[in-house]
Amino acid sequence: MGGPRRKQPARLKKMSFGLNGAGSKFRLGNECETYGELKFGGEAFKAANGMTMRINTLVAFAVNQEHDWEDTKPAFREMNVVAENIGSGAFAKAKAWVGKRYYDRQDVHMSDYFFWANTGPGAGVENIDLGGAKLAYAILRTTAYDDNRRTGFAHDIRFSGIKTNPDGELTIGVQANQKRVGSNAKDFANGYLLNFMHTQGNLWGGFNKIDLAYGKGSGVGTGGINFDAGSDDSVWRIVEQIQVQPQGTSWSGMGTFVYEDKKSGGTHSKWTSVGVRPVYHFADNMSLAAELGYDTVKQDGKPSANLTKFTIAPQLSAGNSFWSRPVLRAYYTYAKWNDAARGADNKGIANGTFGSANNGSTVGVQVEAWW
């Protein structure tokens, strides 16, 4: 069984508006490649006592959308086997897994920002019922791209499903990085990453999710291992997102706010991002979306770089929900930035497409689909 799990839109190459030093960019009318994921899997075994085993694979690819034939190398992002309902009592609904997987990734859809993403090869057990919470433990391995003798293990412990109020749940995550360095290999720091994420469901037809994170050493990213980080490097971050679709109205939308203060590799930077995407549904399959986003990055000793981006897009979609897909869009995008964002070489924005200008615009079409 399989099919594209998620396909991002096709856009003009090198015309994306993004800010150097920012962790993401706002997506609507602002992505420069075609990205797809093909997911194949199925149940391989079912025991009389209810235990099942499932095989999962996911192949991802990206092309620059330049011409007809484009060489690309697919990436096997997931390849694992999951055993479900592995025991009794606290383990009655628990799962055990081995392989490579996206491990409970958390993201902001409108910016495609994965703020909590510890992924890769490993093993674990999850959904252990503790009564007031569910426990999960995983160990994932990462190897440095530049030196195969540097390997790290990320021990990931999560307590989820902690009820805080009606429709509200808290997840607490602790990731501890353990280094493994071969002889004559460059050393790197141990580290950790803490996450406190609260999700409020059933909110105006949608949800609100807020995540507070603090990382130290090789845990200064959004998950996994940063092999270039020192022991004194640190990050703290707040990510807020809200998605709504009030009943009885023709409106839906999403908003997000990110603030990150990061010390890594001898650089201290502060990134702030705020954006909103309202959608007006004027027919069952027709809507008008707009997106306004602002990013600013401040590094010590340098002027602040900032970028404002606006998009308007009429849409045809498979339904009248904010999440209805597939969706076809035509769009107009306008962006404005300052000299610090453009950079001394004039290539800080859209790979230099707009030269020494401090504003620019694009028009195009998109398709976004999953099923």
KEFI-136738 format. One record per residue: x, y, z of N, C-alpha, C in turn. Coordinates in steps of 0.02 Angstrom, whole numbers, plus 50000, padded with zeros to 5 digits. Layout:
REM KEFI-136738
XYZXYZXYZ;...
REM end
This chain:
REM KEFI-136738
500434994150000500005000050000500445006250000;500255011149963500675017049964500415022549919;500755028049921500585033849881500925039849910;500915045549875501245051549901500925053549967;501315053950019501055055950084500975063450088;501455067050059501415074250060501815076750001;501525081249963501885084149907501855091649912;502425094849913502455102049917502425105149848;502255111449843502125114549779502735115449735;502615116049670503135117649621503155125149611;503755127949611503835135149603504425136949559;504505143349545505065145649506505705144749546;506225142249513506855140849547507205147349570;507495147049629507915152349657507535158849670;506875158649673506495164749683506185164949753;506395160649797506105160449864506375166149906;505935168949947506115174349993506235171350062;506855171150083507025168650149507605172550178;507655172650243508155176750277508725172350304;509345173950287509915170150313509925170550389;510015164850421510025164550494509355162750524;508815163350485508155161350509508065153850500;507685150750544507595143550542507085141250490;506715145850460506205144050411506005150150371;505565149050322505265154550285504525153050276;504135158050262503415157050254503275154250185;502875148850181502845144450123502395146750067;501835149750082501325151050031501625155249974;501615152549913501885156149856502625157549862;502995153149897503685154849914504115148649923;504025143549880504455137649882504715136349811;505335134349806505685134449742505835127549713;505525122449737505675115749713505035111549717;505055105749688504525100849699504795095549746;504425094449800504615089549851504055084549858;504235078249864503735073049872503975067449917;503505063949947503655058049988503185052449967;503475046649954503095040649937503145035749995;502575034250023502565030050083502255023250066;502615017850082502375011050070502415007150136;501895003350149501914999350210501294995050215;501294990850265500714986650276500814981950334;500274978850355500304974050410500614967550386;501134965350420501484959250400501304953250443;501024954450503500884948850548500364951050600;499904946450617499434947750670499344941350710;499494941650775499444935750818498744935250847;498594929350873497934928150903497824932450964;498354934350999498284938451059498234945951044;498224947850979498124954850960498754958550941;499334955550954499954958950934500014958950858;500234964550830500324965050758501024967750743;501264966450683501894969250659501764972650592;502024978650586501914982650526502584984950498;502654984550432503254986950397503094993750367;503544998550378503455005350352504065007650314;503965010650256504505013750218504265020350191;504735024950182504575031450153505175033850112;505055035350049505565037850004505405045049988;505885049549997505795056649983506225058749924;505995063849888506385066449832506245073949825;506705077449793506625084549779506945086049712;506615090049670506885092249606506825099849602;507255102849561507275110149557506745113149512;506365108949477505825111349434506105115849378;506655113549347506975117449295506765115449225;506705108849213506545106449146506255099449151;506165096149094505815089749092506175084349131;506785082649110507165077149143507655080249192;507565078549255508025081049307508255075049349;508915074149352509195068749392509105070349466;508885065549503508815066549575508925059849610;509185060149670509315054249709508795053749765;508385048549764507895047849818508235046449885;507925048449938508185047250005507705042750043;507965037550074507555033150115507515036250185;506995040150197506915043550261506635039050315;506245034050295505965029350343506015022250316;506205017650360506215010550344506245006850411;505665004650435505645001850502505104996650508;505134992950563504614988050581504364989850650;503704990150657503394991950720502964986050744;503074984050806502654979050839502164982650886;501514981450878501004984950917500654980050965;500404982851020500044978951071500494973251096;501074975251122501604970451134501554966751201;501084968551243501054965151308500384965951341;500394966351407499784967251446499894972751497;499364974751530499424980051580499644986551548;500184989451573500444995751547500684995151475;500824988951453501084987851386500554985351337;499914985351358499374982551317499324986251250;499424992751250499394996751188500084999451168;500604996851198501274999351185501534996751118;502025000451091502334998651027503084998251036;503394993651002504124993250998504314993850924;504874997150911505074998250841505824997950834;506054996150775506754996150756506804998450684;507285002750669507395005050600507525012450596;507315015350541507415022450528506725025650522;506635031450555505965034350555505975041750572;505435045150553505275051750581505015050350652;505355052750702505155050950769504735056550800;504075055850793503595060350825503785067750811;503895069450748504095076150731503525081150742;503705087250761503225092550772503425098550729;502925101450694503095106950648502545112150647;502715117850617502245123250601502105122750527;501495121350507501345119950437501485125950392;501285131850411501325137550364502045139750350;502515137650392503215139150379503635132850369;503315126950374503665120550368504265120250416;504175123050475504705123250525504615117550574;505095112850572505085107150618505465108950681;505095111350730505405113850791505595108450841;505365102250829505555096650872505605090550827;506225088550810506315083350759506945079450773;506875074050811507425069450823507305063350779;507615063150721507465057950672508095054050653;507995048150622508555044250599508495036950618;509045033150613509035026050630509065024950706;508685020050729508695018750801508185013450820;507975013750882507495008950910507155012050970;506585009350988506245012051046505615008351063;505305010651117504665008151139504245014251160;503605014251144503185020151156502485018151175;502105023051197501405022151217501325017551277;501805017851323501765014151386501305018051433;500775014851456500265018351495500475018751569;500605024851592500785025951662500195028251704;499605028451673499025030951709498885038051689;499265042751715499165049851699499585052151641;499965047851610500395049751554500585043551515;500835044651454501115039351412501865040451408;502245035051416502975035351416503245032551351;503765035851324504105033351265504855034251275;505245029251253505975029751254506235027451186;506715031351160507035029451097507775031251100;508175027551063508875029251054508995029650979;509255035350956509375036450886510105038150875;510385035650820511095036650806511185041750749;511695045950756511875050850704512635050550694;512845050750631513545050850614513715057350578;514275060350595514475066750564514585065750489;514355070650450514435070250377515175070450357;515585074050394516275075250372516765070250401;516565065950447517045061550480516655055650509;516715049750479516335043950500516545041350569;517085043950595517305041650661516965045250718;516555050250701516165053850752515445051550748;515225048450801514535045950804514235047850871;513605049750869513255051450931512605047650938;512415046551000511785043251015511345048251052;510735049051028510245053451062509745049151099;509755049551165509275045951208508675050551217;508095048351195507495052551193506965049551239;506775053251291506255051151337505685056251334;505075053751325504495058351321503925055851365;503605060551398502995059351436502445063451401;501955060051373501435063551334500745062051362;500245065551337499555064351357499415066351428;499805071051456499695073451524499125078651523;498545076851550497965081251548498075087351592;497945093251563498015099451600497355102951610;496895102151563496225105051565495815101551512;495165102951507494775099851454495075101251385;495215096051348495515096451280496235098951280;496545099351338497245101651342497705096151365;498285095451331498775090251349499485093151347;499895090551392500595092551397501045086751378;501575088251340502095083351325502765086151349;503135081951386503795083951412504315079351381;504825082251350505335078251318506035079951344;506435074751354507135075551374507565071551325;508005075051289508475071751244509185072751271;509535067251283510215067451308510685064551255;511165068451233511625066351181512255063351210;512445057551185513035053851209513525053151151;514125055651159514615055551104515005049051103;515185047151041515625041451029516145043750978;516765044550999517285047350956517835042150945;517985040750882518525036050866519205039350874;519745035350869520415037950875520565042950820;520925048350837521125053550790520535057350760;519945056650789519355060250764519265066750804;518985071650773518845077950806518325076950861;518455079650919518005078850976517395083350966;516865081951001516285086251003515945085651070;515475090051084515195090651150514605085851160;514535083351221513895080451241513385086151243;512775084451258512275089751262511585086951278;511105091551283510425089551298509935094651269;509315092451261508785096751237508155095151276;507845100351304507215099551342506645102951304;506075099551302505485102351270504885101651315;504495107051319503855107051355503335109651305;502905105151281502425106951229501715105951254;501305111151248500605110651268500165111551207;499675107051199499205107351144498505108151172;498165113351149497465114551168497025113151108;496635107751112496205105951057495515109051063;495105107951012494415110251011494365117751024;494805121650990494825128851000494595132250935;493985134850936493715138350877493785134050814;493655127550822493705123050766494405120950749;494885122450790495585120750777495965119250840;496565122150848496995120550905497485126250916;497775126050975498345130450992498905126051020;499505127150995500075123151018500655127851033;500945126951092501525130951113502075126351137;502685127651117503255123551137503805128051165;504055126251223504625129551254505205124651254;505785126851228506365122351222506995125751248;507425121651278508085123951299508595118551284;509135120351249509645115651231510335117951251;510785113151261511465114551282511945109951245;512535112451229513035108351195512805106051127;512885099551113512685096951048511925096451040;511555098651090510825098851086510545105551069;510945109951037510715116751023510265117350962;510125111850928509685112150870508955111050890;508575108050844507875106450857507795098950871;508345095450876508345088250887508975085350855;509125079150871509725076150844510355079050877;510915078850839511565080750867511895085950823;512135091250853512525096350819513265095050834;513625092350785514315090350796514795096350800;514575102250779515005108150779514915112350842;514445110550885514305114550944514815113150999;514965118351037515405117651095515005116551158;515355114851211515005113251274514655119251304;514875125351287514565131351314514015134051269;513915131151211513385133451167512705131951197;512215136151181511545135251209511025138251163;510405136251174509835139051137509215138751182;508825143951178508145143451205507665146351154;507065143351152506615144751097505885144051121;505465148351093504745147751103504415147651035;503975142751024503605142150962502865141850978;502485146450949501765146850961501405146450894;500895142350889500485142150829499765140950847;499315143950807498605143250818498275142150750;497825137350746497445136150685496705135950704;496285139650667495585140150684495155139550621;494525137450632494005137550580493335137750616;493145143750640492535144350680491915141850643;491515137850678490915135150649490425140650632;490085139950575489595144950555489875150950518;490545150950506490855156350469491165153650406;491385158150363491725156150301492475157050306;492735157750367493435159250377493805153450409;494445152850392494905148450428495585152050427;496065149250463496715152550462497205149550511;497815151950506498355149850551498805155850565;499075155950626499565160950645500135157750683;500725160850680501295157950715501765163450740;502115161750794502625166150822503205161850845;503825163950828504425160350848504935165450874;505225163850932505805167750956506335162850977;506945163950952507515159550968508125163650985;508445161951040509065165051062509595159451063;510095160051018510545154451007511275156651009;511685152951046512405153751047512715147351021;513025147650961513295141750930513865143550884;514415139750889514985140850844515295147650850;515265150750909515555157350919515105163050897;514495161550877514015166650855513405166750901;513205172850919512605173750959512085177250916;511525173950903511015176850860510325176250893;509895180950874509205180850897508745181250836;508295176450831507845176150774507125176850798;506755181350767506045182350781505645181550717;505105177850721504685176650663503955177050683;503555180650645502835181150659502465181250592;501925177450588501555177050525500835174950536;500425176350486499715174550488499485172750418;499055167650413498765165650349498005165050356;497615170150341496895169550339496655166750272;496105162950274495805160050214495055161450216;494795164250161494075165350154493795160250105;493315156050127493025150750087492355153450059;492355155549996491755158449967491335153349929;491575147049923491185141549894491475135049921;491125129449908491335123149937492055121349919;492265123049858492935121049835493355126949813;493145132949831493495138949809493625143549869;494225146249872494405150549928494945155549907;495055160349949495585165349938496015165450001;496665163949992497135163850048497605169750043;497795172350100498315177550103498795175750158;499415177750151499915176350202500385182250210;500465184350272500925189850289501415187250340;502065187650325502575185250371503145190150378;503425190350438503985194850453504515190950492;505145191350470505705188250504506245193550515;506575192950572507155197150586507685193050622;508315194050604508885190550635509385195750657;509595195350720510105199950747510685195850773;511275196850743511885193750767512305199150801;512655197050855513075201750891513575205050844;513635211650849514115215350809513895216850738;513275214850720513025216050652512345219350656;512155223250605511485226250605510955220950595;510355222350619509795217650612509595216950539;509485210750519509235209350452508495207650458;508085210450413507375209050416507075208150347;506535204350345506185202650283505445202350296;505045205750254504315205350257504065202450192;503625197550195503375194150135502615193750138;502295195350081501555195050076501365191150014;500865186850021500615182849965499855182949965;499565183249905498845182349898498745176949845;498265172249858498215166349816497495163849812;497165164349754496525160849744496645153349740;496175149349767496295142149774495695138049751;495835132249722495355126949710495565121049753;495115118549795495325113249842494795107949848;495005102249876494565096449886494175097249951;493775102549956493395103850017493465111050038;493135112750093493155119650117493455120150187;493935115750201494305116050264494985119150252;495275121950304495955124450300496435119050277;496285112650295496725107050280496515103250218;496025105550181495805101850122496355101450069;496515095450048497025094249997496775088649952;496955088449888497405093049853497125100049847;497575104849835497375111749824497805114549767;497475117949720497815121449665497795128949679;498345132249668498385139449683498715143249626;498475149249614498855154349579499055159549632;499635162649625499845167149679500225173149652;500205178349693500645184149685500985185249752;501645185649751502035186649812502465192849806;502455196949858502875202949861503285202749926;503915204649922504345204649981504765211049983;504935212950043505355218850054505855217350109;506485219650100507005218150148507485223950154;507915223850204508395229350214509085227450188;509555232150191510225231050164510575225250199;510475224650265510805219350302510565212450280;509935211850261509675205450236509955203850167;510045208950126510305207850058511025205650060;511415208150107512115206150115512575210050069;513225209650084513725213350046513775210849975;513635204349963513705201549896513035201649858;512515204749887511855205249856511535198449844;511755193149878511475186449868511115183749929;510985188149977510655185750038509925184250029;509615187049977508905185949964508825182649896;508455177149893508295173649831508905172249789;509465170549823510085168749788510325174149740;510195180449758510425186049717509995187649657;509405184549651508975185749593508805193149584;508725196749639508505203749636509085208649643;509705206149641510295210549641510315215149701;510405221649687510465226649741509805229649762;509245227049735508585229649754508405227449824;507955231149855507725229649923506995227349923;506735225449865506065222749861506005218849796;505505214549792505405210649732504745206949736;504535204149679503895200649677503945194749629;503515189849638503465184049594502735182349583;502595179049528501925176349514502025169149493;501525164949505501595158049485500995153849504;501075147249500500555142549518500855137149563;500435134149604500655128949650500155123249652;500385117549672499945112049692500225109149757;499785107749803499965104549866499475098849878;499745092849890499295087049895499545082049946;499085078949979499225072850019498575068850023;498645062350034498055058150042498265051750077;
REM end
